[in-house]
């Protein structure tokens, strides 16, 4: 009887061990110490700690900014935060220039220990103070299997949340760039993005200008919205992007120490992927071409501002000169576009002085 009882105990224990092991991906020793302990290494982090601002800015090919630089193309100002920013007074943030926030939900594979410690608190702060927000997850994935688990991680934390900005996949871990080919990195990104998209979320990629220019060059990256980090007075990334992280040294009421500053170039609050409502966005649809938002004219393509477009565009019977996705209504006088010159009055083409010189 005792032997039978022991065998039964061993059998039950073995079953419980198998069941519990299935709650997490069976990656074993493949999950390294850095990921388990959130020890990120990138242009922003050194052994899990935010780098000194001089180094971080240098790595991003940038300068130091405590506030948002002037950018007439931008629609609104935002910040991105994680537990690194400590306890945030979101009421004070609401009273500042900040118009939206991107919140880290976690890092790495789908393990509750790898949820961001301030995720729920920061979401509540935004919701209670009516601050639109989006999400990012820091990636350690070096295989598509791990990327799939990272997608599950984000999906678990997003359940029941209503937000108006994208879900971003944060690609900046040095070891990924150093050990993987460009195609392998794109495979990992596609695995994550496809799984989130299948759940109805609009997804994007976060990386700095160096990564986007030299490593994230696969054509698949053009399928997702881009959030480019370059700490500078201008963003001179040549591809299309919807968000720019312009500084890591910002100062915002309600947040102790430095905080990342961002600009958004797409009206995510008013329009989200042409009708994607899983994030809490509306179904507002912007037609291709010029659309007016808060008194300014922006050039849209596929329901997002096309910052790569410069040229002529028509709106309500008048023709305007567009520069990087926006009409500058304060501009008057002769302006060259291509090989031709045009006379502008408040950004609008003066029909009687078109094509002044050749």
The 8 nearest C-alpha neighbors of each residue, nearest first, counted from 0:
[[1, 3, 2, 4, 5, 6, 7, 8],
 [2, 0, 4, 3, 5, 6, 7, 8],
 [3, 1, 5, 4, 0, 6, 7, 8],
 [4, 2, 0, 6, 1, 5, 7, 8],
 [3, 5, 1, 7, 2, 6, 0, 8],
 [6, 4, 8, 2, 7, 3, 9, 1],
 [5, 7, 9, 3, 4, 8, 10, 2],
 [6, 8, 4, 10, 5, 9, 11, 3],
 [9, 7, 5, 11, 10, 6, 12, 4],
 [8, 10, 6, 12, 7, 11, 13, 5],
 [9, 11, 7, 13, 8, 12, 6, 14],
 [12, 10, 14, 8, 13, 9, 7, 15],
 [13, 11, 9, 15, 14, 10, 8, 16],
 [12, 14, 16, 10, 11, 15, 9, 17],
 [13, 15, 11, 17, 12, 16, 18, 10],
 [14, 16, 18, 12, 17, 13, 19, 11],
 [17, 15, 13, 19, 14, 18, 20, 12],
 [16, 18, 14, 20, 15, 19, 13, 21],
 [19, 17, 15, 21, 20, 16, 14, 22],
 [20, 18, 16, 21, 17, 22, 15, 23],
 [19, 21, 17, 18, 22, 16, 23, 25],
 [20, 22, 23, 18, 19, 17, 24, 25],
 [21, 23, 20, 19, 24, 18, 110, 25],
 [24, 22, 21, 20, 25, 110, 109, 19],
 [23, 25, 26, 21, 22, 148, 109, 20],
 [26, 24, 27, 23, 20, 21, 22, 29],
 [25, 27, 29, 24, 30, 28, 145, 23],
 [28, 26, 29, 25, 30, 24, 31, 23],
 [27, 29, 30, 26, 31, 32, 25, 35],
 [30, 28, 26, 27, 31, 25, 32, 145],
 [31, 29, 28, 26, 27, 34, 32, 35],
 [30, 32, 33, 34, 29, 35, 28, 36],
 [31, 33, 35, 34, 36, 30, 38, 37],
 [34, 32, 38, 36, 31, 35, 37, 39],
 [33, 35, 37, 36, 32, 31, 38, 107],
 [36, 34, 32, 33, 37, 31, 113, 30],
 [35, 37, 33, 34, 38, 32, 113, 47],
 [38, 36, 34, 39, 33, 35, 47, 106],
 [47, 39, 37, 33, 46, 36, 34, 40],
 [38, 40, 47, 46, 44, 37, 45, 41],
 [41, 39, 45, 44, 46, 172, 173, 47],
 [40, 42, 172, 44, 173, 43, 171, 39],
 [41, 43, 58, 55, 44, 59, 40, 171],
 [44, 42, 41, 55, 50, 49, 45, 40],
 [45, 43, 49, 40, 41, 50, 48, 47],
 [44, 46, 40, 48, 47, 50, 49, 39],
 [47, 45, 38, 40, 39, 48, 44, 33],
 [38, 46, 48, 39, 45, 44, 37, 40],
 [49, 47, 44, 45, 46, 50, 38, 39],
 [48, 50, 44, 43, 45, 51, 47, 83],
 [51, 49, 44, 43, 55, 45, 52, 48],
 [50, 52, 53, 54, 55, 49, 56, 43],
 [51, 53, 55, 54, 56, 50, 248, 247],
 [52, 54, 56, 55, 51, 57, 63, 50],
 [55, 53, 57, 56, 52, 51, 58, 50],
 [54, 56, 52, 58, 43, 57, 53, 42],
 [55, 57, 61, 59, 53, 58, 54, 62],
 [56, 58, 60, 54, 59, 55, 61, 53],
 [57, 59, 55, 56, 60, 42, 54, 61],
 [58, 60, 56, 229, 57, 61, 230, 55],
 [61, 59, 57, 58, 56, 229, 230, 62],
 [62, 60, 230, 231, 56, 59, 57, 229],
 [61, 63, 231, 230, 56, 64, 57, 60],
 [64, 62, 56, 248, 246, 230, 65, 61],
 [65, 63, 66, 246, 248, 249, 62, 67],
 [64, 66, 249, 248, 250, 63, 67, 246],
 [67, 65, 249, 64, 68, 250, 260, 246],
 [66, 68, 69, 260, 64, 65, 245, 246],
 [69, 67, 232, 70, 66, 64, 233, 245],
 [68, 70, 67, 71, 232, 233, 73, 72],
 [69, 71, 72, 73, 68, 233, 67, 232],
 [70, 72, 73, 69, 327, 74, 325, 326],
 [73, 71, 70, 325, 74, 264, 324, 323],
 [74, 72, 264, 71, 70, 75, 263, 262],
 [73, 75, 264, 263, 72, 265, 266, 262],
 [74, 76, 263, 73, 262, 98, 77, 264],
 [77, 75, 262, 98, 97, 261, 263, 99],
 [76, 78, 99, 261, 97, 100, 98, 262],
 [79, 77, 260, 100, 261, 259, 101, 80],
 [80, 78, 101, 100, 259, 102, 260, 77],
 [79, 81, 102, 84, 103, 101, 78, 82],
 [82, 80, 103, 83, 84, 102, 117, 115],
 [81, 83, 117, 84, 85, 116, 115, 80],
 [84, 82, 81, 85, 80, 49, 48, 117],
 [85, 83, 82, 81, 80, 86, 254, 255],
 [86, 84, 82, 83, 87, 255, 81, 117],
 [85, 87, 84, 88, 254, 82, 117, 255],
 [86, 88, 254, 89, 253, 85, 84, 121],
 [87, 89, 253, 90, 91, 92, 254, 86],
 [90, 88, 92, 91, 124, 87, 93, 253],
 [89, 91, 93, 92, 88, 128, 94, 253],
 [90, 92, 253, 94, 93, 89, 88, 252],
 [93, 91, 89, 95, 253, 94, 90, 252],
 [92, 94, 90, 91, 95, 89, 97, 128],
 [93, 95, 91, 92, 90, 96, 97, 252],
 [96, 94, 92, 97, 93, 252, 91, 251],
 [95, 97, 98, 76, 94, 93, 92, 251],
 [98, 96, 77, 95, 76, 99, 92, 93],
 [97, 99, 76, 77, 75, 96, 130, 100],
 [100, 98, 77, 131, 132, 130, 97, 78],
 [101, 99, 132, 78, 77, 79, 102, 133],
 [100, 102, 79, 133, 134, 132, 78, 80],
 [103, 101, 134, 80, 79, 81, 135, 133],
 [102, 104, 135, 81, 105, 134, 136, 80],
 [105, 103, 118, 115, 136, 114, 135, 102],
 [106, 104, 114, 115, 136, 103, 113, 137],
 [105, 107, 137, 136, 113, 138, 114, 108],
 [106, 108, 138, 139, 149, 137, 34, 113],
 [109, 107, 149, 148, 110, 152, 145, 106],
 [110, 108, 152, 148, 149, 151, 111, 107],
 [109, 111, 112, 113, 108, 23, 152, 114],
 [112, 110, 113, 114, 109, 152, 105, 115],
 [111, 113, 110, 114, 35, 115, 109, 116],
 [114, 112, 111, 110, 106, 105, 115, 107],
 [113, 115, 105, 111, 112, 116, 104, 106],
 [116, 114, 105, 118, 104, 117, 113, 82],
 [115, 117, 118, 82, 114, 119, 105, 81],
 [118, 116, 82, 120, 115, 119, 121, 81],
 [119, 117, 115, 104, 121, 120, 116, 122],
 [120, 118, 122, 121, 117, 123, 116, 104],
 [119, 121, 123, 117, 118, 122, 124, 116],
 [122, 120, 124, 118, 123, 119, 117, 125],
 [123, 121, 119, 125, 124, 120, 126, 118],
 [122, 124, 126, 120, 121, 125, 127, 119],
 [125, 123, 121, 127, 89, 122, 126, 128],
 [124, 126, 130, 122, 128, 123, 127, 129],
 [125, 127, 123, 129, 128, 124, 122, 130],
 [128, 126, 124, 125, 129, 123, 130, 89],
 [129, 127, 125, 126, 130, 90, 124, 93],
 [128, 130, 126, 127, 125, 131, 93, 124],
 [129, 131, 125, 99, 128, 126, 132, 98],
 [132, 130, 99, 163, 129, 162, 100, 125],
 [133, 131, 100, 101, 99, 162, 164, 163],
 [132, 134, 164, 101, 165, 162, 166, 102],
 [133, 135, 166, 102, 101, 103, 167, 104],
 [136, 134, 167, 103, 166, 168, 102, 104],
 [135, 137, 105, 106, 168, 103, 169, 104],
 [138, 136, 106, 169, 107, 168, 105, 135],
 [139, 137, 107, 140, 169, 170, 106, 136],
 [138, 140, 107, 172, 141, 34, 137, 175],
 [141, 139, 145, 146, 138, 142, 107, 143],
 [140, 142, 175, 139, 145, 143, 179, 187],
 [143, 141, 144, 145, 140, 146, 187, 183],
 [142, 144, 146, 187, 145, 147, 190, 186],
 [145, 143, 147, 142, 146, 148, 140, 187],
 [144, 146, 148, 140, 147, 142, 143, 149],
 [147, 145, 143, 149, 140, 148, 144, 191],
 [148, 146, 150, 144, 145, 149, 191, 190],
 [147, 149, 151, 108, 145, 150, 146, 109],
 [150, 148, 108, 152, 146, 151, 147, 107],
 [149, 151, 191, 147, 153, 152, 148, 154],
 [152, 150, 148, 154, 149, 153, 109, 155],
 [153, 151, 109, 149, 150, 155, 154, 108],
 [152, 154, 150, 156, 155, 151, 157, 149],
 [153, 155, 151, 157, 156, 152, 150, 158],
 [156, 154, 152, 153, 157, 158, 151, 109],
 [157, 155, 153, 154, 158, 152, 104, 114],
 [158, 156, 154, 160, 155, 153, 159, 161],
 [159, 157, 160, 156, 155, 154, 161, 153],
 [158, 160, 157, 161, 156, 155, 277, 278],
 [161, 159, 157, 158, 162, 278, 279, 156],
 [162, 160, 279, 278, 159, 163, 277, 280],
 [161, 163, 278, 279, 132, 133, 164, 160],
 [162, 164, 280, 278, 279, 268, 132, 131],
 [163, 165, 133, 267, 132, 162, 166, 268],
 [166, 164, 202, 133, 201, 167, 203, 134],
 [165, 167, 134, 202, 135, 133, 203, 201],
 [168, 166, 135, 203, 204, 202, 205, 165],
 [167, 169, 204, 136, 135, 205, 203, 170],
 [168, 170, 137, 205, 138, 136, 167, 204],
 [171, 169, 206, 138, 205, 172, 168, 137],
 [170, 172, 41, 206, 173, 169, 42, 207],
 [173, 171, 41, 40, 174, 175, 170, 139],
 [174, 172, 41, 176, 175, 40, 171, 177],
 [173, 175, 177, 176, 172, 178, 40, 179],
 [176, 174, 173, 177, 178, 179, 172, 141],
 [175, 177, 173, 174, 179, 178, 172, 214],
 [176, 178, 174, 175, 179, 173, 180, 172],
 [179, 177, 175, 176, 174, 180, 141, 173],
 [180, 178, 175, 176, 183, 177, 184, 181],
 [179, 181, 183, 182, 184, 178, 176, 177],
 [180, 182, 184, 183, 214, 185, 215, 179],
 [181, 183, 185, 180, 184, 186, 217, 179],
 [182, 184, 186, 180, 185, 181, 179, 187],
 [185, 183, 187, 181, 186, 182, 188, 180],
 [184, 186, 188, 182, 183, 187, 189, 181],
 [187, 185, 183, 189, 184, 188, 182, 190],
 [186, 188, 143, 184, 190, 185, 189, 146],
 [189, 187, 185, 191, 190, 186, 192, 184],
 [188, 190, 192, 186, 191, 187, 193, 185],
 [191, 189, 187, 188, 193, 192, 147, 146],
 [190, 192, 150, 188, 189, 194, 146, 193],
 [191, 193, 189, 195, 194, 190, 196, 202],
 [194, 192, 196, 190, 195, 191, 189, 197],
 [193, 195, 197, 192, 191, 196, 190, 150],
 [196, 194, 192, 198, 197, 193, 200, 191],
 [195, 197, 200, 193, 199, 198, 194, 192],
 [198, 196, 194, 195, 199, 193, 200, 192],
 [197, 199, 195, 196, 200, 194, 277, 154],
 [200, 198, 196, 197, 277, 275, 201, 195],
 [201, 199, 196, 195, 198, 277, 202, 278],
 [200, 202, 165, 196, 166, 199, 272, 203],
 [203, 201, 166, 165, 167, 192, 200, 223],
 [202, 204, 224, 167, 223, 225, 166, 168],
 [203, 205, 168, 225, 167, 226, 169, 224],
 [204, 206, 226, 169, 168, 170, 167, 227],
 [207, 205, 170, 227, 171, 210, 228, 169],
 [206, 208, 228, 227, 210, 209, 229, 211],
 [207, 209, 211, 210, 212, 229, 228, 227],
 [210, 208, 212, 207, 211, 213, 59, 214],
 [211, 209, 214, 213, 207, 212, 208, 215],
 [210, 212, 215, 208, 209, 213, 214, 207],
 [211, 213, 209, 210, 208, 214, 216, 215],
 [212, 214, 210, 211, 209, 215, 216, 208],
 [215, 213, 210, 216, 181, 211, 212, 176],
 [216, 214, 211, 217, 210, 213, 181, 212],
 [215, 217, 214, 218, 213, 211, 212, 220],
 [216, 218, 219, 215, 220, 185, 182, 181],
 [219, 217, 220, 221, 216, 222, 215, 185],
 [220, 218, 221, 217, 222, 185, 189, 223],
 [219, 221, 222, 218, 223, 217, 215, 216],
 [220, 222, 219, 223, 218, 224, 239, 217],
 [223, 221, 220, 219, 224, 218, 203, 225],
 [224, 222, 203, 221, 220, 202, 225, 204],
 [223, 225, 203, 241, 240, 204, 202, 226],
 [226, 224, 240, 204, 203, 241, 227, 205],
 [225, 227, 242, 205, 243, 204, 240, 241],
 [228, 226, 243, 207, 206, 244, 208, 205],
 [229, 227, 207, 244, 243, 208, 206, 245],
 [230, 228, 59, 245, 231, 208, 61, 207],
 [231, 229, 61, 245, 246, 62, 56, 59],
 [230, 232, 61, 62, 233, 229, 245, 234],
 [231, 233, 68, 234, 230, 245, 62, 69],
 [234, 232, 231, 235, 68, 70, 245, 229],
 [233, 235, 236, 229, 231, 232, 243, 245],
 [236, 234, 237, 233, 229, 208, 238, 231],
 [235, 237, 234, 238, 208, 212, 227, 239],
 [238, 236, 235, 239, 307, 212, 234, 240],
 [237, 239, 236, 240, 307, 212, 211, 306],
 [240, 238, 307, 306, 237, 241, 305, 225],
 [239, 241, 225, 242, 226, 224, 238, 227],
 [242, 240, 264, 265, 225, 263, 224, 226],
 [241, 243, 226, 263, 262, 240, 264, 227],
 [242, 244, 227, 262, 261, 226, 245, 228],
 [245, 243, 261, 228, 260, 246, 227, 229],
 [244, 246, 230, 229, 261, 243, 260, 231],
 [247, 245, 230, 260, 248, 259, 64, 244],
 [246, 248, 259, 258, 249, 260, 257, 230],
 [249, 247, 257, 65, 246, 258, 64, 259],
 [250, 248, 65, 258, 257, 66, 259, 247],
 [249, 251, 65, 257, 258, 66, 248, 252],
 [250, 252, 254, 253, 249, 92, 95, 258],
 [253, 251, 254, 92, 91, 95, 250, 255],
 [252, 254, 88, 91, 92, 87, 251, 89],
 [255, 253, 87, 252, 251, 256, 88, 84],
 [256, 254, 253, 257, 84, 85, 87, 252],
 [257, 255, 254, 258, 250, 84, 249, 248],
 [256, 258, 248, 249, 250, 247, 255, 259],
 [257, 259, 249, 248, 247, 250, 260, 256],
 [260, 258, 247, 246, 78, 79, 249, 248],
 [261, 259, 78, 246, 244, 245, 249, 77],
 [262, 260, 244, 77, 243, 78, 245, 76],
 [261, 263, 76, 243, 242, 75, 77, 73],
 [262, 264, 242, 75, 265, 74, 73, 241],
 [265, 263, 73, 241, 74, 242, 304, 262],
 [264, 266, 303, 304, 267, 263, 241, 74],
 [267, 265, 268, 269, 270, 264, 74, 303],
 [266, 268, 270, 271, 269, 265, 164, 163],
 [269, 267, 266, 163, 270, 280, 271, 164],
 [270, 268, 266, 267, 281, 283, 271, 280],
 [271, 269, 283, 267, 268, 281, 266, 282],
 [270, 272, 267, 280, 273, 275, 274, 281],
 [271, 273, 275, 274, 270, 302, 201, 303],
 [274, 272, 284, 271, 282, 275, 302, 270],
 [273, 275, 282, 272, 276, 271, 281, 283],
 [274, 276, 272, 271, 277, 273, 199, 280],
 [277, 275, 280, 279, 278, 274, 281, 282],
 [278, 276, 279, 199, 275, 200, 161, 280],
 [279, 277, 162, 161, 276, 163, 280, 200],
 [278, 280, 161, 162, 276, 163, 277, 281],
 [281, 279, 163, 276, 271, 278, 268, 270],
 [280, 282, 283, 270, 276, 269, 274, 271],
 [281, 283, 274, 273, 270, 284, 280, 275],
 [282, 284, 270, 281, 269, 273, 285, 274],
 [285, 283, 273, 282, 270, 302, 286, 274],
 [286, 284, 302, 287, 283, 290, 299, 270],
 [285, 287, 288, 284, 302, 299, 290, 300],
 [286, 288, 300, 299, 301, 285, 289, 302],
 [289, 287, 298, 299, 286, 290, 300, 312],
 [288, 290, 298, 297, 314, 296, 299, 312],
 [291, 289, 297, 296, 298, 292, 288, 285],
 [290, 292, 296, 295, 294, 297, 293, 289],
 [293, 291, 295, 294, 296, 290, 297, 74],
 [292, 294, 295, 291, 296, 74, 290, 297],
 [293, 295, 292, 291, 296, 328, 290, 297],
 [296, 294, 292, 291, 293, 297, 326, 328],
 [297, 295, 291, 326, 290, 325, 289, 292],
 [298, 296, 325, 289, 290, 324, 299, 291],
 [297, 299, 289, 324, 288, 304, 305, 325],
 [300, 298, 304, 287, 288, 303, 305, 302],
 [299, 301, 287, 302, 303, 305, 304, 288],
 [300, 302, 303, 287, 299, 286, 285, 273],
 [303, 301, 285, 300, 299, 273, 284, 286],
 [304, 302, 299, 265, 300, 301, 305, 266],
 [303, 305, 299, 265, 298, 306, 324, 300],
 [304, 306, 324, 299, 307, 308, 300, 298],
 [307, 305, 324, 323, 308, 304, 239, 240],
 [306, 308, 323, 305, 239, 324, 309, 238],
 [309, 307, 323, 324, 306, 305, 310, 322],
 [308, 310, 322, 321, 323, 324, 307, 311],
 [311, 309, 321, 320, 322, 308, 312, 336],
 [310, 312, 320, 319, 321, 318, 313, 309],
 [313, 311, 319, 318, 320, 310, 289, 314],
 [312, 314, 318, 317, 319, 316, 315, 289],
 [313, 315, 317, 316, 289, 318, 312, 319],
 [316, 314, 317, 313, 318, 289, 290, 312],
 [317, 315, 314, 313, 318, 319, 312, 347],
 [316, 318, 314, 313, 315, 319, 347, 348],
 [317, 319, 313, 348, 312, 347, 314, 311],
 [320, 318, 347, 312, 348, 311, 346, 313],
 [319, 321, 311, 310, 326, 346, 312, 322],
 [322, 320, 326, 309, 310, 325, 311, 324],
 [321, 323, 309, 325, 324, 326, 310, 320],
 [324, 322, 306, 309, 308, 307, 325, 321],
 [323, 325, 306, 298, 305, 308, 322, 297],
 [324, 326, 297, 321, 322, 323, 72, 296],
 [327, 325, 321, 296, 328, 320, 346, 322],
 [326, 328, 346, 329, 330, 325, 345, 321],
 [329, 327, 346, 345, 330, 326, 347, 295],
 [330, 328, 345, 327, 346, 331, 344, 326],
 [329, 331, 346, 345, 328, 327, 344, 343],
 [332, 330, 344, 343, 345, 346, 329, 333],
 [331, 333, 343, 342, 334, 344, 330, 341],
 [332, 334, 342, 341, 343, 340, 335, 331],
 [335, 333, 341, 340, 342, 332, 336, 343],
 [334, 336, 340, 339, 341, 337, 333, 338],
 [337, 335, 339, 340, 338, 334, 310, 341],
 [336, 338, 339, 335, 340, 310, 309, 334],
 [339, 337, 336, 357, 335, 340, 356, 354],
 [340, 338, 336, 337, 354, 335, 357, 356],
 [339, 341, 335, 354, 355, 334, 356, 336],
 [342, 340, 353, 354, 334, 333, 355, 335],
 [341, 343, 333, 332, 352, 349, 353, 348],
 [344, 342, 331, 348, 332, 347, 346, 349],
 [343, 345, 331, 347, 346, 349, 348, 332],
 [346, 344, 328, 329, 330, 331, 347, 343],
 [345, 347, 328, 330, 344, 327, 343, 319],
 [348, 346, 319, 344, 343, 345, 318, 349],
 [347, 349, 343, 319, 318, 350, 342, 344],
 [350, 348, 351, 343, 342, 352, 344, 347],
 [351, 349, 353, 352, 348, 342, 318, 341],
 [350, 352, 349, 353, 342, 348, 354, 355],
 [351, 353, 342, 350, 349, 355, 354, 341],
 [354, 352, 341, 350, 355, 351, 342, 349],
 [353, 355, 340, 341, 339, 356, 352, 357],
 [356, 354, 340, 353, 341, 352, 357, 339],
 [355, 357, 340, 354, 339, 341, 338, 353],
 [356, 339, 338, 355, 340, 354, 335, 337]]
